[in-house]
Amino acid sequence: MSRRGTAGDFIWERPFEKRWEGIEEDESGLLKLDSHGGVSRLARALPNAPLQRGLLRSLLIVLDCSHSSEQTDLRPSRAEVMHEKVAGFISAFFDANPLSFLGLVRCRKGVAETVSSISGSPSLHIECLASSMKRCSCSKMSICTCGQRGEGDFSFENSLQHCLGLLYLQPEVVSREVLVVMSALSTVDPGDLLSVTRQCVSQMVRVSTIAISGEVFVATRIAEETGGSVGTPESEGHLGELLMAHCLPPARTPAEAAAAKRAGMLAPVGFPELVCQRQAICSCHSKLVCESYICPRCKSHLCSVPAECPVCALRLIDSSAVASSYHHIYPATPFLPLPNESESSIENKETPQKRCSGCAKFLDSATGGSFFCPRCSLPFCSTCDTTIHESLFSCPGCPSTL
């Protein structure tokens, strides 16, 4: 993340700005949204050129549990804030990517270990994350024996080696990603980290880093070579925003597209049958359940989907998950700013004031916070613009024009 402004100076070298003085309220007492010059934030974020995205993702989150995670610049500590934001990201990740899998890895004392294996169950990951973040009961003056306190150094090499071993068996059509939430300013590695980076490039593993303490050169180097990204949070809320940015599937690289083409662009999946009011022992946890999903290939019972069958290794998904992932392939069309009406037409009341087609509120085109759909030409306010592109993923007015 760049810290320089348009003039080339750093942010902390600029004169102090009282930005709260520019906040305005409307007639109802609500805060007016910043329109950024009349350009929709969603329209700037969405690419104009068509992109090929992978709907089948395998994401590994590496948590830095070194001694730097116990610092208290983020209250109550970096570790607790990091775990809280990651828990919220897990739920949002599976809501946006119901066909994807996720796993958790932590690095403590330079050793990487698996917190939760790669699976499609968000409740399992959140439960494993909660158990790993229990407060340390040892004395601060003594050595931690419960394994909950952040100790030792962070090892980028050991973390990547561990992730490569977990992602090795994933098929070529699956997008392999590693997200490192790094709290330390250095990495203590036993070998050559760049050689591990070359392995990530050869295995098409995308490595991204969120550096809490500050941007680290080696993390930026790895992200550039593997096609990932690097972010430095400015606050606790900004940390959550950087995590939520990884909910959107990244665009495929030419190497990933070529590998998917060699694999036939097809991934073997199964649609299991839900059986209710029948007791069975699930093959994933060996527990007695009353509702289970039956694998169409080996007829084994599973607790939930999406998941990978532990017997025949078939990826099991739900048909509704396929439908909810449709918006990643064909996103909603970005809205355009609504042109301002001339003052004379407003004074003469030749044209009535327009209402938002979503919430039916009057639009104030002078503030630049009004947009319209280029397909159906219906106007929308900035709030409905954000809701349509982030939640609905389709314009509500376009079906009425068919």
C-alpha positions in Angstrom: 0.0 0.0 0.0 1.5 3.3 -1.0 2.0 6.0 1.7 2.8 8.7 -0.8 0.3 11.3 -2.0 -0.2 12.9 -5.4 2.6 15.4 -4.7 5.1 12.7 -3.8 5.2 13.5 -0.1 4.3 11.1 2.7 0.9 11.3 4.5 2.5 12.2 7.8 4.4 15.1 6.2 1.2 16.8 5.1 -0.5 19.6 7.2 -3.1 18.5 9.6 -6.6 18.2 8.0 -9.9 18.5 9.9 -11.8 16.1 7.7 -14.7 16.0 10.2 -15.6 19.6 9.3 -16.6 18.4 5.8 -19.3 16.0 7.1 -22.8 17.2 6.2 -26.3 16.1 7.1 -29.4 15.9 5.0 -32.9 17.1 5.8 -33.7 13.9 7.8 -30.5 14.2 9.9 -28.6 11.4 8.2 -25.0 11.7 7.1 -24.5 12.4 3.4 -22.3 9.8 1.7 -19.2 10.9 -0.1 -19.8 10.5 -3.8 -16.1 10.9 -4.8 -16.8 13.1 -7.7 -20.0 11.5 -8.8 -18.4 8.1 -9.7 -19.8 5.0 -8.2 -17.4 3.1 -5.9 -18.6 -0.2 -7.3 -18.2 1.0 -10.9 -14.5 1.9 -10.2 -13.9 -1.5 -8.5 -15.4 -3.7 -11.1 -13.2 -4.3 -14.2 -14.5 -3.4 -17.6 -12.7 -6.3 -19.4 -14.2 -9.8 -19.0 -12.2 -11.9 -16.6 -12.0 -15.6 -16.0 -12.4 -16.4 -12.3 -12.1 -19.7 -10.5 -15.2 -20.7 -8.6 -13.5 -23.7 -7.0 -11.0 -22.3 -4.5 -8.8 -23.8 -1.9 -7.6 -21.1 0.5 -5.2 -21.6 3.4 -5.0 -18.8 6.0 -1.7 -18.6 7.9 -1.9 -16.9 11.3 1.3 -15.4 12.8 1.3 -16.6 16.4 4.9 -15.3 17.2 5.8 -13.1 20.1 4.9 -10.0 18.1 1.2 -11.1 18.1 1.0 -10.3 21.8 1.7 -6.6 21.3 -1.2 -4.3 22.5 -1.2 -1.6 19.8 -4.5 -3.2 18.8 -6.7 -3.7 21.8 -6.7 -6.0 23.6 -3.9 -7.6 21.6 -3.0 -8.2 18.0 -3.7 -11.9 18.3 -7.3 -11.5 19.6 -8.1 -8.8 17.0 -6.6 -11.0 14.3 -8.6 -14.1 15.4 -11.8 -12.0 15.6 -11.5 -10.6 12.1 -10.5 -14.0 10.7 -13.6 -15.6 12.2 -15.8 -13.0 10.5 -14.0 -13.5 7.3 -14.6 -17.3 7.3 -18.4 -16.8 7.4 -18.3 -14.1 4.7 -15.9 -16.3 2.6 -18.3 -19.2 2.4 -21.3 -17.0 1.8 -19.5 -15.5 -1.3 -17.8 -18.8 -2.3 -20.1 -21.8 -1.4 -18.1 -24.1 -3.7 -14.7 -23.3 -2.1 -12.7 -24.9 0.7 -10.7 -23.3 3.4 -8.1 -24.3 5.9 -6.3 -22.7 8.9 -2.6 -22.9 9.7 -0.7 -21.1 12.5 3.1 -20.5 12.9 4.4 -20.5 16.5 8.1 -20.7 17.5 9.0 -21.0 13.8 6.9 -24.2 13.4 3.8 -24.3 11.2 0.9 -26.6 12.3 -2.6 -27.2 11.0 -5.4 -25.7 13.0 -8.2 -27.0 10.8 -7.8 -29.1 7.6 -9.1 -28.0 4.2 -12.9 -28.4 4.2 -16.1 -26.6 3.3 -17.5 -26.4 6.8 -17.4 -22.8 8.3 -18.6 -24.0 11.7 -15.7 -26.4 12.0 -13.1 -23.7 11.1 -14.6 -21.2 13.6 -14.7 -23.9 16.3 -11.1 -24.8 15.7 -10.1 -21.1 15.6 -11.9 -20.5 18.9 -10.1 -23.4 20.6 -6.7 -22.2 19.3 -7.2 -18.7 20.7 -8.1 -19.6 24.3 -6.5 -17.2 26.7 -3.2 -18.4 28.1 -3.4 -19.4 31.8 0.3 -19.5 32.4 2.1 -16.7 34.3 3.6 -14.0 32.2 6.9 -14.4 34.0 7.1 -18.2 33.2 7.4 -20.2 30.1 4.0 -21.0 28.4 3.2 -24.7 28.6 -0.4 -24.6 27.3 0.6 -23.5 23.7 -1.8 -20.6 23.6 0.5 -17.6 24.0 2.4 -16.2 21.1 6.0 -17.1 21.4 9.1 -17.4 19.2 9.7 -16.1 15.7 7.7 -16.3 12.5 9.0 -18.4 9.7 7.7 -17.6 6.2 9.5 -20.5 4.7 8.1 -23.2 7.1 4.6 -21.8 6.7 4.8 -21.9 2.9 6.3 -25.4 2.9 3.4 -26.6 5.2 0.8 -25.0 2.9 2.4 -26.5 -0.2 2.1 -30.0 1.3 -1.6 -29.4 2.1 -2.4 -28.0 -1.4 -0.4 -30.5 -3.4 -3.3 -33.0 -3.8 -5.7 -30.3 -5.0 -6.7 -30.7 -8.7 -5.5 -28.3 -11.3 -8.9 -26.8 -11.9 -9.0 -25.6 -8.3 -7.5 -22.2 -7.5 -4.8 -22.6 -4.9 -4.3 -19.6 -2.6 -2.4 -18.8 0.6 -3.3 -15.8 2.8 -0.7 -14.9 5.4 -1.8 -12.6 8.3 1.7 -11.5 9.4 2.3 -9.7 12.6 6.2 -9.8 12.8 8.5 -7.5 10.9 11.0 -10.3 10.1 11.1 -13.9 9.2 13.5 -16.5 10.6 13.9 -19.3 8.0 16.1 -22.4 8.1 16.7 -22.4 4.3 16.3 -20.4 1.1 12.9 -18.7 1.0 13.2 -17.8 -2.6 13.4 -21.5 -3.6 10.1 -22.1 -1.8 8.7 -19.1 -3.8 9.8 -20.8 -7.0 7.9 -23.9 -5.9 4.8 -21.8 -5.3 5.1 -20.4 -8.8 5.6 -23.9 -10.3 2.6 -25.3 -8.4 0.5 -22.2 -9.2 -0.1 -21.2 -5.6 -1.0 -17.5 -5.1 0.5 -16.0 -1.9 -1.0 -12.8 -0.4 0.1 -11.1 2.8 -1.6 -8.8 5.2 1.3 -7.2 7.3 0.0 -5.8 10.5 3.2 -4.2 11.7 4.2 -2.8 8.3 5.0 -3.8 4.8 7.9 -6.4 4.5 10.0 -6.6 1.4 10.1 -10.3 1.2 6.3 -10.5 1.4 6.0 -8.0 -1.4 8.5 -10.0 -3.5 6.6 -13.2 -3.0 3.3 -11.6 -3.8 4.7 -10.1 -7.0 6.1 -13.4 -8.2 3.1 -15.5 -7.4 0.4 -13.0 -8.4 -0.8 -12.2 -4.9 -1.3 -8.9 -3.1 0.1 -7.2 0.0 -1.8 -4.9 2.3 -1.0 -3.0 5.5 -3.9 -2.2 7.8 -4.2 1.3 9.2 -6.7 0.4 11.9 -8.7 -2.5 13.2 -11.5 -1.8 10.8 -9.1 -1.6 7.9 -7.8 -5.0 8.8 -11.3 -6.4 8.3 -11.6 -4.7 5.0 -8.4 -6.2 3.7 -9.6 -9.6 4.7 -13.0 -9.1 3.1 -11.3 -8.1 -0.2 -10.2 -11.8 -0.5 -13.8 -13.0 -0.7 -13.9 -12.1 -4.4 -12.3 -14.9 -6.5 -9.1 -13.6 -8.1 -8.8 -13.5 -11.9 -7.0 -16.5 -13.4 -3.5 -16.1 -14.6 -2.5 -17.4 -18.0 -0.7 -20.3 -16.4 -3.8 -21.3 -14.4 -6.0 -21.0 -17.5 -3.7 -23.2 -19.4 -3.6 -25.8 -16.7 -7.4 -25.8 -16.4 -7.6 -26.2 -20.2 -5.2 -29.2 -20.1 -7.5 -30.7 -17.4 -10.4 -30.4 -19.7 -12.0 -27.4 -17.9 -14.1 -30.0 -16.0 -14.0 -30.9 -12.3 -15.7 -34.1 -11.1 -18.3 -33.2 -8.6 -21.3 -35.0 -7.1 -24.7 -33.8 -6.0 -25.6 -35.8 -2.8 -29.1 -36.7 -1.7 -30.4 -35.4 1.6 -31.9 -38.2 3.8 -34.0 -37.2 6.8 -35.3 -39.1 9.8 -32.9 -42.0 9.3 -30.1 -42.6 11.7 -26.7 -43.2 10.2 -23.0 -42.9 11.1 -21.3 -40.2 9.1 -18.0 -41.1 7.5 -16.4 -37.7 8.1 -16.7 -37.5 11.9 -17.9 -41.1 12.8 -20.9 -39.6 14.6 -24.6 -40.7 14.7 -26.8 -38.3 12.8 -30.4 -38.2 11.9 -30.0 -36.1 8.7 -27.2 -37.0 6.3 -26.1 -36.6 2.7 -25.5 -39.7 0.6 -22.5 -39.7 -1.8 -23.7 -40.7 -5.3 -20.5 -42.6 -6.0 -19.8 -44.7 -2.8 -23.1 -44.3 -0.9 -21.4 -43.1 2.2 -23.1 -40.7 4.6 -21.8 -37.1 5.3 -22.9 -34.5 7.8 -22.9 -31.4 5.5 -22.0 -30.2 2.1 -19.9 -28.8 0.4 -17.3 -31.3 1.4 -15.0 -33.9 0.0 -16.1 -37.5 0.5 -13.5 -39.2 2.8 -14.1 -42.6 1.1 -13.9 -41.8 -2.6 -12.5 -38.3 -2.5 -15.4 -36.9 -4.6 -16.1 -33.2 -4.2 -19.8 -33.0 -3.0 -21.7 -29.7 -3.6 -25.3 -28.5 -3.5 -27.2 -27.3 -6.5 -28.1 -24.1 -4.7 -24.4 -23.3 -4.1 -23.8 -23.5 -7.9 -26.6 -21.0 -8.5 -25.3 -18.6 -5.8 -21.9 -18.6 -7.4 -23.3 -17.4 -10.8 -22.6 -13.7 -10.0 -18.9 -14.3 -10.0 -19.0 -15.3 -13.7 -21.5 -12.7 -14.8 -21.5 -9.8 -12.3 -24.0 -7.0 -12.3 -23.4 -4.2 -14.7 -21.7 -1.2 -13.0 -24.1 1.8 -12.8 -23.3 5.1 -14.3 -23.6 8.6 -12.7 -26.9 10.2 -13.3 -26.5 13.4 -15.3 -27.4 16.6 -13.6 -30.5 18.4 -14.6 -30.3 22.0 -15.6 -31.3 24.6 -13.0 -33.9 26.1 -15.4 -35.7 22.9 -15.8 -35.9 22.5 -12.0 -37.1 26.0 -11.4 -39.8 25.7 -14.1 -40.7 22.3 -12.8 -40.8 20.9 -16.4 -39.4 17.6 -15.2 -40.5 16.1 -11.8 -37.8 15.1 -9.3 -36.8 11.5 -9.8 -37.2 8.8 -7.2 -34.8 5.8 -6.5 -36.2 2.7 -8.1 -35.0 0.7 -5.1 -36.0 2.6 -1.9 -38.3 5.2 -3.5 -36.4 8.1 -2.0 -36.0 11.4 -3.9 -32.7 11.7 -5.7 -30.5 14.7 -5.5 -28.5 14.7 -8.6 -26.6 17.8 -7.6 -24.7 15.9 -4.9 -23.5 13.3 -7.4 -24.8 10.4 -5.4 -27.3 9.2 -8.0 -26.8 6.5 -10.6 -28.7 4.7 -13.3 -28.5 1.2 -14.8 -27.2 1.4 -18.4 -29.5 -1.5 -19.4 -32.9 -0.5 -18.0 -32.1 3.2 -17.5 -33.8 3.2 -14.0 -32.3 5.5 -11.4 -30.8 4.4 -8.1 -29.3 6.1 -5.1 -25.8 5.3 -3.8 -27.1 3.0 -1.0 -29.1 0.9 -3.4 -26.1 0.8 -5.8 -24.0 -0.7 -3.1 -26.7 -3.2 -2.1 -27.3 -4.3 -5.6 -23.6 -4.9 -6.4 -22.6 -6.4 -3.1 -25.7 -8.4 -2.0 -28.3 -8.8 -4.8 -25.8 -9.1 -7.7 -28.5 -8.3 -10.2 -30.5 -5.1 -11.2 -34.1 -5.4 -10.0 -35.3 -3.3 -12.9 -33.8 -5.3 -15.7 -36.3 -8.2 -15.6 -39.2 -5.8 -15.9 -37.9 -4.5 -19.3 -37.7 -8.0 -20.9 
